[in-house]
């Protein structure tokens, strides 16, 4: 553990972009946790007399068409969007990793059947599939999580299957079987923990994509519904006012969305360097 921490420190010191993305991810997590105490105003309370005010000392990021504080809504939306993304990615990771690991370990007809199903899902436009699922199930937060998790499943099934397939006949796996371990125990206790570090990179990348997916659904009216603060909703509502010069309604939610996705993508590159044993020279 200490060696891993020292190596992580070495990577962060040698790569400022990774260090900045790590700090950004930590800051986003803190904002999400303490959002109710950080918002200067009620994020859903309307004040028509203060509508469409530009950024000022009173409202740092301005107000929207109903007089709601943009900064407060951005902070509240951070908690919701990160919660949706983290829940969806966690669900797809657990289910996909287990399915992929057993397919890679056992092979045979089950492996081929799951492989064909994954190929079909990957050939279908995944965002369109998420739209169809949310439209059928209803635009509630839990349905957005389910749809986002479902379209992420193929990535983890393929990744876990490939990694376990390479290791299933390794000497330490044979030793575990010879020691009396059953197939279930070999997969869950030995093979899956061995491939988890490599899958952590995919988790970071999928977090950014899940946030984009949730925001895209809300932008199209299929995700979180108003007046709940959410980045996609804020962009959709503010888009109507761009032509009249109220640029802050779109600029700040769009910037928050862009920086968050960029942060998680760059963090994935850093995790690869930290977890890759070949980098520990």
C-alpha positions as CSV (number, residue, x, y, z in Angstrom):
1,X,0.0,0.0,0.0
2,X,2.8,2.4,0.9
3,X,4.5,1.6,-2.4
4,X,1.3,2.4,-4.3
5,X,0.9,5.7,-2.5
6,X,4.5,6.7,-3.2
7,X,4.1,5.7,-6.9
8,X,0.8,7.8,-7.1
9,X,2.7,10.8,-5.6
10,X,5.4,10.4,-8.1
11,X,2.9,10.3,-11.0
12,X,1.0,13.3,-9.7
13,X,4.3,15.3,-9.3
14,X,5.4,14.4,-12.8
15,X,2.1,15.1,-14.5
16,X,0.5,18.4,-13.5
17,X,-2.6,17.7,-15.7
18,X,-3.3,14.5,-13.7
19,X,-2.7,16.4,-10.4
20,X,-5.2,19.1,-11.5
21,X,-7.8,16.6,-12.6
22,X,-7.5,14.8,-9.3
23,X,-7.9,18.0,-7.3
24,X,-10.9,18.8,-9.6
25,X,-12.5,15.5,-8.9
26,X,-12.0,15.9,-5.2
27,X,-13.5,19.4,-5.3
28,X,-16.5,18.1,-7.2
29,X,-17.0,15.4,-4.6
30,X,-16.8,17.9,-1.8
31,X,-19.3,20.2,-3.5
32,X,-21.7,17.3,-4.0
33,X,-21.5,16.3,-0.4
34,X,-21.9,19.7,1.1
35,X,-24.2,21.2,-1.5
36,X,-27.0,22.1,0.9
37,X,-24.7,24.2,3.0
38,X,-22.8,25.8,0.1
39,X,-25.8,27.3,-1.8
40,X,-26.1,31.0,-1.0
41,X,-29.8,31.0,-2.1
42,X,-32.6,28.5,-2.3
43,X,-32.0,26.9,-5.8
44,X,-35.7,26.5,-6.6
45,X,-37.1,29.7,-5.0
46,X,-38.3,32.2,-7.6
47,X,-37.9,36.0,-7.4
48,X,-39.4,37.5,-10.5
49,X,-38.2,41.0,-9.5
50,X,-34.6,39.7,-9.8
51,X,-35.1,37.9,-13.1
52,X,-32.4,37.8,-15.8
53,X,-29.8,39.8,-13.8
54,X,-26.2,39.5,-15.1
55,X,-23.4,38.4,-12.8
56,X,-22.9,40.8,-10.0
57,X,-21.7,41.0,-6.4
58,X,-25.1,39.9,-5.1
59,X,-25.5,37.0,-7.7
60,X,-22.0,35.9,-8.7
61,X,-23.2,34.0,-11.8
62,X,-26.4,36.0,-12.4
63,X,-30.1,34.9,-12.2
64,X,-32.4,33.0,-14.6
65,X,-35.7,33.9,-16.1
66,X,-37.5,33.2,-12.8
67,X,-35.0,35.1,-10.7
68,X,-33.3,32.0,-9.3
69,X,-29.6,32.2,-8.4
70,X,-27.5,30.4,-11.1
71,X,-24.6,29.6,-8.7
72,X,-27.0,28.0,-6.2
73,X,-28.6,25.9,-8.9
74,X,-25.2,24.9,-10.3
75,X,-24.1,23.7,-6.9
76,X,-27.3,21.8,-6.3
77,X,-27.1,20.3,-9.8
78,X,-23.6,19.0,-9.1
79,X,-24.9,16.8,-6.3
80,X,-27.7,15.4,-8.5
81,X,-25.6,14.8,-11.6
82,X,-22.8,13.1,-9.8
83,X,-25.2,11.0,-7.8
84,X,-26.9,9.8,-11.0
85,X,-23.5,9.1,-12.7
86,X,-22.0,7.4,-9.7
87,X,-25.0,5.2,-9.2
88,X,-25.3,4.2,-12.8
89,X,-21.6,3.4,-13.3
90,X,-21.5,1.5,-10.0
91,X,-24.4,-0.6,-11.0
92,X,-23.1,-1.3,-14.5
93,X,-19.6,-2.0,-13.2
94,X,-20.8,-4.6,-10.6
95,X,-23.2,-6.4,-12.9
96,X,-21.0,-6.2,-16.0
97,X,-17.8,-7.2,-14.3
98,X,-19.4,-10.3,-12.8
99,X,-21.1,-11.4,-16.0
100,X,-17.9,-10.7,-18.1
101,X,-15.7,-12.5,-15.6
102,X,-17.9,-15.7,-15.6
103,X,-18.1,-15.6,-19.4
104,X,-14.3,-15.3,-19.7
105,X,-13.7,-18.0,-17.2
106,X,-16.2,-20.6,-18.4
107,X,-16.3,-19.9,-22.2
108,X,-18.6,-22.1,-24.2
109,X,-22.1,-21.4,-25.3
110,X,-22.8,-18.9,-22.5
111,X,-19.8,-16.9,-23.5
112,X,-20.8,-16.9,-27.2
113,X,-24.5,-16.0,-26.4
114,X,-23.5,-13.1,-24.1
115,X,-20.9,-12.0,-26.7
116,X,-23.5,-11.8,-29.4
117,X,-25.8,-9.8,-27.2
118,X,-23.1,-7.4,-26.3
119,X,-22.2,-7.0,-30.1
120,X,-25.9,-6.1,-30.8
121,X,-26.0,-3.5,-28.0
122,X,-22.7,-2.0,-29.2
123,X,-24.0,-1.7,-32.7
124,X,-27.1,0.2,-31.6
125,X,-26.7,4.0,-30.9
126,X,-26.5,3.8,-27.1
127,X,-27.9,7.3,-26.4
128,X,-30.9,6.5,-28.6
129,X,-31.3,3.3,-26.6
130,X,-31.2,5.3,-23.3
131,X,-33.8,7.7,-24.7
132,X,-36.1,4.9,-25.6
133,X,-35.7,3.2,-22.2
134,X,-36.4,6.4,-20.3
135,X,-39.4,7.3,-22.5
136,X,-40.8,3.8,-21.9
137,X,-40.1,3.7,-18.1
138,X,-40.8,7.3,-17.3
139,X,-38.5,10.2,-16.7
140,X,-37.7,9.6,-13.0
141,X,-34.2,9.7,-11.6
142,X,-34.2,5.9,-10.9
143,X,-35.1,5.2,-14.5
144,X,-32.3,7.5,-15.7
145,X,-29.9,5.5,-13.5
146,X,-31.2,2.2,-14.9
147,X,-31.0,3.3,-18.5
148,X,-27.5,4.8,-18.1
149,X,-26.3,1.7,-16.3
150,X,-27.7,-0.6,-19.0
151,X,-26.0,1.2,-21.9
152,X,-22.7,1.0,-19.9
153,X,-22.9,-2.7,-19.4
154,X,-21.2,-3.8,-22.7
155,X,-18.0,-1.9,-21.8
156,X,-17.5,-3.8,-18.5
157,X,-18.7,-7.2,-19.9
158,X,-16.2,-7.0,-22.7
159,X,-13.4,-5.7,-20.5
160,X,-13.8,-8.2,-17.7
161,X,-14.3,-11.1,-20.2
162,X,-11.0,-10.3,-22.0
163,X,-9.0,-9.8,-18.9
164,X,-10.2,-13.0,-17.2
165,X,-9.9,-15.0,-20.4
166,X,-6.2,-14.1,-20.4
167,X,-5.7,-15.2,-16.8
168,X,-8.0,-18.2,-16.4
169,X,-5.2,-20.7,-17.0
170,X,-2.5,-18.9,-15.1
171,X,-0.4,-20.8,-12.5
172,X,-1.9,-19.1,-9.5
173,X,-5.5,-19.9,-10.8
174,X,-4.6,-23.5,-11.2
175,X,-3.1,-23.5,-7.7
176,X,-6.3,-22.1,-6.3
177,X,-8.4,-24.8,-8.0
178,X,-5.9,-27.5,-6.9
179,X,-6.3,-26.1,-3.3
180,X,-10.0,-27.0,-3.4
181,X,-11.5,-23.6,-4.4
182,X,-14.7,-23.8,-6.4
183,X,-15.3,-22.1,-9.7
184,X,-17.4,-19.3,-8.0
185,X,-14.6,-18.7,-5.4
186,X,-11.9,-18.6,-8.1
187,X,-13.8,-16.0,-10.1
188,X,-14.9,-13.8,-7.2
189,X,-11.9,-14.1,-4.9
190,X,-9.0,-14.4,-7.3
191,X,-9.7,-13.4,-10.9
192,X,-12.0,-10.4,-10.3
193,X,-9.8,-8.6,-7.8
194,X,-6.9,-9.1,-10.1
195,X,-8.6,-7.2,-13.0
196,X,-10.2,-4.5,-10.9
197,X,-7.3,-2.0,-11.1
198,X,-7.4,-2.1,-14.9
199,X,-11.1,-1.5,-14.9
200,X,-10.8,1.5,-12.6
201,X,-9.7,3.5,-15.7
202,X,-12.9,2.6,-17.5
203,X,-14.9,3.6,-14.5
204,X,-13.4,7.1,-14.6
205,X,-14.1,7.5,-18.3
206,X,-17.6,6.2,-17.9
207,X,-18.4,8.7,-15.1
208,X,-17.9,11.6,-17.5
209,X,-19.9,9.9,-20.2
210,X,-22.7,9.1,-17.7
211,X,-22.9,12.7,-16.7
212,X,-23.2,13.7,-20.4
213,X,-25.9,11.1,-20.9
214,X,-28.0,12.4,-18.0
215,X,-27.6,16.0,-19.0
216,X,-28.5,15.1,-22.6
217,X,-31.6,13.3,-21.6
218,X,-32.6,16.3,-19.4
219,X,-31.8,18.7,-22.3
220,X,-34.3,16.8,-24.5
221,X,-37.0,16.7,-21.8
222,X,-36.6,13.0,-21.1
223,X,-34.5,13.3,-17.9
224,X,-34.9,15.2,-14.7
225,X,-37.8,17.5,-14.8
226,X,-38.0,21.2,-13.8
227,X,-37.8,22.9,-11.4
228,X,-35.1,20.4,-10.1
229,X,-31.6,21.9,-10.7
230,X,-29.8,19.9,-13.3
231,X,-27.1,21.0,-15.8
232,X,-29.0,19.7,-18.9
233,X,-32.2,21.5,-17.8
234,X,-30.3,24.7,-17.1
235,X,-28.7,24.7,-20.6
236,X,-32.1,23.9,-22.2
237,X,-33.9,26.7,-20.4
238,X,-31.1,29.2,-21.0
239,X,-30.8,28.4,-24.8
240,X,-34.0,30.4,-25.4
241,X,-32.4,33.6,-24.1
242,X,-29.1,33.5,-26.0
243,X,-30.4,35.7,-28.8
244,X,-31.5,38.3,-26.4
245,X,-28.0,38.6,-24.8
246,X,-28.5,36.6,-21.5
247,X,-25.4,34.5,-22.2
248,X,-24.8,33.5,-18.6
249,X,-27.8,31.3,-18.5
250,X,-26.1,28.8,-20.9
251,X,-22.4,29.7,-20.4
252,X,-22.0,28.7,-16.8
253,X,-24.0,25.4,-16.8
254,X,-22.2,24.4,-20.1
255,X,-18.8,25.3,-18.6
256,X,-19.6,23.2,-15.5
257,X,-20.6,20.3,-17.6
258,X,-17.5,20.6,-19.9
259,X,-15.0,20.9,-17.0
260,X,-16.5,18.0,-15.1
261,X,-16.4,15.6,-18.1
262,X,-12.9,16.8,-19.0
263,X,-11.8,16.3,-15.3
264,X,-12.9,12.6,-15.2
265,X,-11.4,11.9,-18.7
266,X,-8.0,13.3,-17.6
267,X,-8.3,11.5,-14.3
268,X,-8.7,8.2,-16.2
269,X,-5.4,8.8,-17.9
270,X,-3.8,9.4,-14.5
271,X,-5.3,6.3,-13.0
272,X,-3.8,4.3,-15.9
273,X,-0.4,5.6,-15.1
274,X,-0.8,4.9,-11.3
275,X,-2.2,1.4,-11.6
276,X,-0.1,0.1,-14.5
277,X,2.6,-2.0,-13.0
278,X,4.8,-1.3,-16.1
279,X,5.1,2.3,-14.9
280,X,6.7,1.3,-11.6
281,X,10.3,1.4,-12.6
